[in-house]
Amino acid sequence: MKFSSKVEKCGLSPMRKFHPFAVAAEQKGKKIYHLNIGQPDIETPKAFFEAVKHFDLPVLEYAPSPGMPVLIDAIQKYYDKLNIHFEKDEILITVGGSEALQIVLQCILDDGDEILIPEPFYPNYNTMVNTCGAKIHPVPTTPEEGYHYADRAKIEAEINEHTRAIMCTNPGNPTGCVLTPEEMRLMVDIAKEHELYIIGDEAYREFVYAGEPLQSLGEFTDAADNVIVIDTVSKRFSACGARIGCILTRNHALLAQAMKYCQARLSVATLDQVASAALYDVGPAYFAAVREEYKRRRDTVMRKLEAIPGVICKCPKGAFYLMAALPVDDADRFQQWLLEEFDDNGDTVMFAPGEPFYGTPGKGKNEIRIAYVLKQEDLERAMDLLALGIEAYNKR
């Protein structure tokens, strides 16, 4: 039987591809410290579960295709507090940020089109773009430069007749890069001048560590037709399982096209929307505590990495990820070896190998992504295991 050429261009997630090896290692009695998946261990606010407990309608009906008013209102108020205003009909609720991205890309990309995305980037973008018949055109960066990409010459050198959009993940997954207000303005200006969409994947907006105000591409009202913001409750409220995201844009023609997909999938889960709306009542103290916790974890990882000879890593400014170049020949092979052949007192560690985060063939071969989502004690142990593993691997 034949499969779609589009789906055959897609690969498996590098964050999950070593799952069978991990299962085998655990069956042998190994304990694995997981730095490979960005699943926060921060407690989900109780407001979510309380809203579910108190849901008492007699029938669990389809929700409206654009989203439930209670959730749209909550999201609108959240942005108003950031001095960024979207009308209610400029917000579409989706099944997580992933569906939001998928819908947007299906609306703006066609066969043969290209979207500029700085590399390294979230690998699932590949699947989303490939299934549109389009392709990612990577904007190259380097570990030595801290994966910086907001440079006019660098961006414009990659624009061609097939370019339809630019993607900015800000703060960045997997790099932790955070754009300055001036860099955000620059990226929007480039999109306007070249008549491109600019998509802000802003799942990690709350996680910035230098005290800077929260930012969004939604600030740039002069680029109403260009700017599309993707948001989600997954990381902000440690509610990944809720699967609630949204599209925000002032481009009403685009919203009309996106509604076709929203209606085709009927609606987003009613209970998830009701409960997620309650999350937006969480006060600033929650975010301050979470930011402080992740900053402490980031500093721990950086301290440990800086003590490993040959590692290249710039301190990330946001999100809860970092990319690091390791003194190994192949991070993919190294990861498999850690699961199959290495342990220290029965312990080993997992990360996400870096090559699948790149669009340029051959890049990222000795790089890894670390998600610093473990509790402090576990994170310390995981980083010690990484250092021990590198030493033992290179002595083979």
C-alpha positions as MATLAB code, in Angstrom:
seq = 'MKFSSKVEKCGLSPMRKFHPFAVAAEQKGKKIYHLNIGQPDIETPKAFFEAVKHFDLPVLEYAPSPGMPVLIDAIQKYYDKLNIHFEKDEILITVGGSEALQIVLQCILDDGDEILIPEPFYPNYNTMVNTCGAKIHPVPTTPEEGYHYADRAKIEAEINEHTRAIMCTNPGNPTGCVLTPEEMRLMVDIAKEHELYIIGDEAYREFVYAGEPLQSLGEFTDAADNVIVIDTVSKRFSACGARIGCILTRNHALLAQAMKYCQARLSVATLDQVASAALYDVGPAYFAAVREEYKRRRDTVMRKLEAIPGVICKCPKGAFYLMAALPVDDADRFQQWLLEEFDDNGDTVMFAPGEPFYGTPGKGKNEIRIAYVLKQEDLERAMDLLALGIEAYNKR';
ca = [
       0.000    0.000    0.000;
       1.197    3.519   -0.825;
       1.682    6.315    1.692;
       1.613   10.064    1.108;
       4.904   11.511   -0.085;
       4.308   14.329    2.403;
       4.113   12.073    5.425;
       7.121   10.069    4.259;
       9.203   13.268    4.426;
       8.432   13.479    8.142;
      10.613   11.947   10.843;
      10.086   10.796   14.392;
      10.535   13.201   17.282;
      14.155   13.254   18.521;
      12.797   13.838   22.010;
      11.013   10.476   21.904;
      12.954    8.299   19.413;
      15.069    6.676   22.141;
      12.014    5.577   24.124;
      12.446    1.862   23.210;
      16.073    1.972   24.385;
      14.984    3.690   27.588;
      12.378    0.995   28.230;
      15.018   -1.693   27.703;
      17.423    0.095   30.067;
      14.769    0.375   32.762;
      13.940   -3.316   32.384;
      17.588   -3.997   33.208;
      17.177   -2.002   36.418;
      18.693    1.329   35.341;
      17.313    4.616   36.618;
      17.121    7.249   33.878;
      17.248   11.001   34.491;
      15.188   12.590   31.715;
      16.477   15.837   30.231;
      14.987   15.011   26.826;
      11.349   16.162   27.025;
      10.071   19.598   28.042;
       7.482   18.308   30.495;
       7.523   20.695   33.473;
       7.369   19.174   36.943;
       5.924   22.408   38.353;
       2.545   21.787   39.958;
      -0.440   22.768   37.821;
      -2.472   25.454   39.624;
      -5.347   23.965   41.613;
      -7.766   26.330   39.861;
      -7.723   24.029   36.831;
      -8.935   20.988   38.742;
     -11.417   22.955   40.808;
     -13.069   24.216   37.623;
     -13.455   20.630   36.398;
     -14.923   19.502   39.740;
     -17.508   22.277   39.688;
     -18.582   21.790   36.066;
     -22.252   20.850   36.390;
     -23.976   21.236   33.008;
     -26.262   18.263   32.304;
     -24.888   17.674   28.793;
     -21.273   17.852   27.662;
     -21.966   19.644   24.382;
     -19.790   20.619   21.448;
     -18.089   23.916   22.174;
     -18.269   26.697   19.566;
     -15.689   26.159   16.806;
     -13.859   29.471   17.497;
     -13.673   28.636   21.206;
     -15.727   29.164   24.343;
     -16.406   32.791   25.303;
     -15.185   32.234   28.872;
     -11.732   31.231   27.616;
     -11.532   33.868   24.887;
     -12.401   36.516   27.495;
      -9.683   35.211   29.822;
      -7.041   35.304   27.097;
      -8.089   38.777   25.996;
      -7.728   40.068   29.576;
      -4.286   38.432   29.891;
      -3.046   40.330   26.833;
      -4.712   43.559   27.947;
      -2.590   43.361   31.111;
       0.462   43.307   28.825;
      -0.886   46.428   27.043;
      -1.559   44.323   23.936;
      -5.176   44.354   22.787;
      -6.874   41.765   20.609;
     -10.577   41.866   19.853;
     -12.494   38.735   20.798;
     -12.949   37.786   17.149;
      -9.154   37.964   16.693;
      -8.639   34.977   19.030;
      -9.223   31.374   17.899;
      -8.957   28.526   20.428;
      -7.086   25.421   19.276;
      -6.065   21.960   20.471;
      -2.778   23.132   21.960;
      -0.219   25.393   20.370;
       0.630   22.572   17.973;
      -2.773   22.673   16.277;
      -2.604   26.456   16.199;
       0.647   26.242   14.241;
      -0.663   23.485   11.992;
      -3.777   25.479   11.099;
      -1.793   28.656   10.391;
       0.714   26.843    8.204;
      -2.051   25.083    6.270;
      -3.583   28.503    5.604;
      -0.433   30.249    4.345;
       1.819   27.583    2.778;
       1.391   25.766   -0.505;
       3.366   23.164   -2.438;
       6.885   24.464   -3.092;
       6.652   27.332   -0.596;
       9.291   27.993    2.045;
       9.246   29.335    5.592;
      12.339   30.832    7.195;
      13.093   29.399   10.630;
      16.346   30.033   12.538;
      18.107   26.785   13.338;
      18.261   24.912   15.621;
      14.471   24.781   15.844;
      11.710   22.661   17.399;
      11.814   19.498   15.247;
       8.038   19.058   15.052;
       8.016   22.141   12.825;
       9.335   19.782   10.147;
       6.211   17.627   10.242;
       3.908   20.638   10.274;
       5.619   22.240    7.274;
       6.177   19.044    5.276;
       2.510   18.095    5.456;
       1.702   21.433    3.788;
       3.892   20.475    0.834;
       6.289   23.242    1.814;
       9.765   23.158    3.339;
      11.755   24.864    6.052;
      14.497   27.177    4.826;
      16.863   27.352    7.804;
      18.557   30.556    8.933;
      22.010   29.409   10.098;
      23.344   30.133   13.581;
      26.253   28.829   15.664;
      26.781   27.770   19.295;
      29.733   30.190   19.498;
      27.365   33.112   18.756;
      24.744   31.871   21.204;
      22.485   30.978   18.243;
      21.823   34.656   17.525;
      19.805   35.246   14.348;
      18.117   38.662   14.531;
      20.364   40.298   11.962;
      18.992   41.972    8.832;
      21.763   40.774    6.526;
      21.517   37.211    7.840;
      17.723   37.053    7.403;
      17.495   38.829    4.049;
      20.216   36.607    2.573;
      17.827   33.654    2.952;
      14.694   35.269    1.471;
      13.817   34.165   -2.064;
      10.811   33.981   -4.397;
       9.460   30.944   -2.524;
       9.529   32.549    0.934;
       6.091   33.077    2.477;
       6.774   33.522    6.179;
       9.291   33.849    8.994;
       8.960   31.923   12.254;
      10.283   33.336   15.527;
      10.155   31.120   18.614;
      10.574   33.658   21.376;
      11.793   32.716   23.941;
      13.444   29.985   21.956;
      13.032   26.243   22.031;
      15.652   24.707   21.935;
      18.128   27.569   22.406;
      16.631   29.753   25.151;
      17.319   32.847   23.003;
      15.220   35.912   23.807;
      14.791   38.724   21.293;
      15.232   42.292   22.509;
      12.467   44.806   21.676;
      14.762   46.249   18.993;
      15.312   42.812   17.467;
      11.572   42.117   17.467;
      10.997   45.422   15.684;
      13.664   44.499   13.133;
      12.099   41.103   12.411;
       8.655   42.652   11.951;
      10.061   45.345    9.668;
      11.738   42.720    7.476;
       8.454   40.820    7.207;
       6.559   43.985    6.275;
       9.091   45.099    3.695;
       9.106   41.690    1.987;
       5.337   41.128    2.351;
       5.774   38.035    4.493;
       3.873   36.629    7.416;
       5.778   36.577   10.691;
       4.698   33.914   13.170;
       5.544   34.309   16.833;
       5.543   30.969   18.648;
       5.378   32.376   22.165;
       4.709   29.323   24.320;
       7.494   30.315   26.740;
       6.750   34.024   27.109;
       6.561   33.932   30.908;
      10.014   32.358   31.236;
      12.524   35.195   30.977;
      15.186   35.615   33.628;
      16.698   39.088   33.463;
      13.692   40.982   34.793;
      12.665   42.236   31.363;
       8.957   42.918   30.667;
       6.995   40.213   28.877;
       6.953   40.751   25.126;
       4.937   39.631   22.117;
       4.906   40.228   18.387;
       1.295   41.176   19.041;
       2.612   44.572   20.170;
       3.195   45.629   16.561;
      -0.216   46.873   15.467;
       1.330   48.536   12.412;
       1.895   45.029   11.001;
      -1.657   43.747   11.474;
      -1.657   41.758    8.228;
       1.754   40.191    8.869;
       1.804   39.203   12.534;
       0.408   35.895   13.804;
       0.866   34.922   17.459;
       0.725   31.318   18.680;
       0.068   30.775   22.373;
      -0.753   27.925   24.756;
      -1.449   27.123   28.399;
       0.887   24.104   28.268;
       4.113   25.592   29.584;
       2.872   28.834   31.154;
       0.625   26.994   33.613;
       2.371   23.599   33.543;
      -0.772   22.192   31.921;
       0.618   20.310   28.909;
      -2.121   17.689   29.119;
      -4.897   20.261   28.811;
      -4.190   20.698   25.066;
      -5.377   24.298   24.883;
      -3.745   26.854   22.605;
      -4.799   29.768   20.458;
      -4.152   31.794   17.321;
      -4.106   35.574   17.728;
      -3.980   37.856   14.710;
      -5.538   41.065   13.448;
      -5.533   39.686    9.893;
      -9.250   38.966    9.490;
      -8.844   37.398    6.056;
      -6.500   34.840    7.585;
      -8.902   34.228   10.469;
     -11.668   33.493    7.965;
      -9.495   30.854    6.308;
      -8.464   29.370    9.657;
     -12.119   29.024   10.627;
     -12.499   26.380    7.906;
     -10.103   24.136    9.809;
     -11.668   25.006   13.163;
     -15.075   23.962   11.888;
     -13.701   20.815   10.220;
     -12.367   19.571   13.565;
     -15.676   20.708   15.123;
     -14.452   22.018   18.474;
     -11.854   21.934   21.202;
     -12.640   19.890   24.346;
     -15.200   21.734   26.471;
     -13.846   20.746   29.891;
     -10.285   21.666   28.944;
     -11.455   25.120   27.863;
     -13.471   25.754   31.027;
     -10.620   24.639   33.253;
      -7.989   26.550   31.285;
     -10.010   29.749   31.575;
      -9.708   29.411   35.354;
      -5.909   29.259   35.043;
      -5.826   32.863   33.845;
      -7.003   33.975   37.298;
      -3.661   32.815   38.741;
      -1.823   35.815   40.176;
       1.665   37.193   39.439;
       3.137   35.496   42.516;
       2.744   32.116   40.778;
       4.783   33.230   37.764;
       7.421   34.943   39.910;
       7.993   31.734   41.863;
       8.118   29.596   38.715;
      10.574   31.972   37.026;
      12.833   31.911   40.066;
      12.764   28.113   40.151;
      13.689   27.767   36.480;
      16.392   30.401   36.780;
      17.940   28.402   39.634;
      17.840   25.269   37.492;
      19.340   27.077   34.501;
      22.189   28.343   36.646;
      22.820   24.834   37.951;
      23.045   23.387   34.438;
      25.347   26.166   33.262;
      27.632   25.742   36.282;
      27.905   22.019   35.593;
      28.435   22.431   31.839;
      31.154   25.039   32.337;
      33.074   22.469   34.405;
      33.128   19.921   31.528;
      36.166   20.409   29.253;
      35.294   21.033   25.619;
      31.618   21.962   26.047;
      30.391   25.063   24.163;
      27.266   26.688   25.578;
      26.088   30.265   26.005;
      23.796   30.992   28.928;
      20.160   30.992   27.731;
      18.010   33.996   28.605;
      14.604   32.312   28.536;
      12.420   29.198   28.196;
      13.723   26.107   30.022;
      16.011   24.655   27.386;
      19.549   25.083   26.213;
      21.659   23.777   23.369;
      25.215   22.693   24.013;
      27.995   21.374   21.780;
      29.669   18.393   23.440;
      33.201   17.014   22.971;
      31.833   13.793   21.402;
      31.830   12.554   17.816;
      28.100   11.933   17.516;
      25.440   12.899   20.088;
      22.982   10.365   18.700;
      25.451    7.514   19.087;
      26.463    8.854   22.495;
      22.843    8.797   23.696;
      22.338    5.205   22.615;
      25.585    4.228   24.351;
      24.449    5.939   27.562;
      21.306    3.816   27.570;
      22.823    0.522   26.483;
      26.335    0.452   27.917;
      26.775    3.125   30.589;
      25.629    3.553   34.148;
      26.958    4.982   37.383;
      25.614    3.057   40.370;
      22.694    2.019   38.194;
      21.927    5.548   36.916;
      22.098    7.060   33.433;
      20.771   10.123   31.628;
      18.791   11.092   28.521;
      18.873   14.270   26.428;
      17.678   15.132   22.922;
      20.421   14.774   20.266;
      20.881   18.008   18.337;
      21.061   17.011   14.674;
      17.248   16.721   14.160;
      16.880   20.303   15.426;
      18.659   21.518   12.281;
      17.507   21.907    8.695;
      21.041   22.058    7.298;
      22.348   18.511    6.678;
      25.249   17.527    8.923;
      24.811   20.331   11.450;
      24.252   19.703   15.144;
      25.875   16.280   15.087;
      27.699   16.826   18.395;
      25.043   19.081   19.961;
      22.308   18.263   22.452;
      19.219   19.939   23.856;
      18.763   19.858   27.600;
      15.364   20.534   29.148;
      16.058   21.656   32.707;
      12.715   20.522   34.062;
      13.909   18.291   36.918;
      13.952   19.137   40.603;
      17.238   20.579   41.841;
      18.626   17.390   43.385;
      17.769   15.317   40.306;
      19.182   17.962   37.996;
      22.499   17.969   39.863;
      22.699   14.182   39.525;
      21.713   14.236   35.849;
      24.451   16.722   34.991;
      27.039   14.714   36.936;
      25.995   11.655   34.932;
      26.435   13.598   31.694;
      29.979   14.587   32.692;
      30.847   11.023   33.727;
      29.308    9.685   30.531;
      31.310   12.005   28.290;
      34.550   11.012   30.029;
      33.808    7.278   29.800;
      32.559    7.488   26.189;
      35.724    9.220   25.009;
      37.924    6.666   26.792;
      36.409    3.670   25.015;
];
